[in-house]
Amino acid sequence: MSAAGGNITNRNTHYHLDHVFGNSEFVKLGAVVIAQENDKKEMEKTGGDTLVYLRDKKILFSGDVLFTNYHPFLAEGNIEEWVRQLDEIA
């Protein structure tokens, strides 16, 4: 979520309820929600995660790609692709 010049933007990394369930509350505050086209088409399954890197702050928003001190949710995942993405991030 970011606010620039009074505008509120909420960026969804992918469509899982733990990431998007609060969207309606942000919209009530005037937020614009940004998500992948895949998420609009597939409301229960995503075609991939979006990574957002704020270079000047050295912050990475990684959706469900990167977990710290917690095991990942792998029910819909592709282990080989997940490991490849982790290597690419590193």
Summary of the structure (lengths in Angstrom):
residues: 90
radius of gyration: 14.2
end to end distance: 24.2
largest distance: 41.8
contacts: 195
relative contact order: 0.16
helix: 29%
strand: 19%
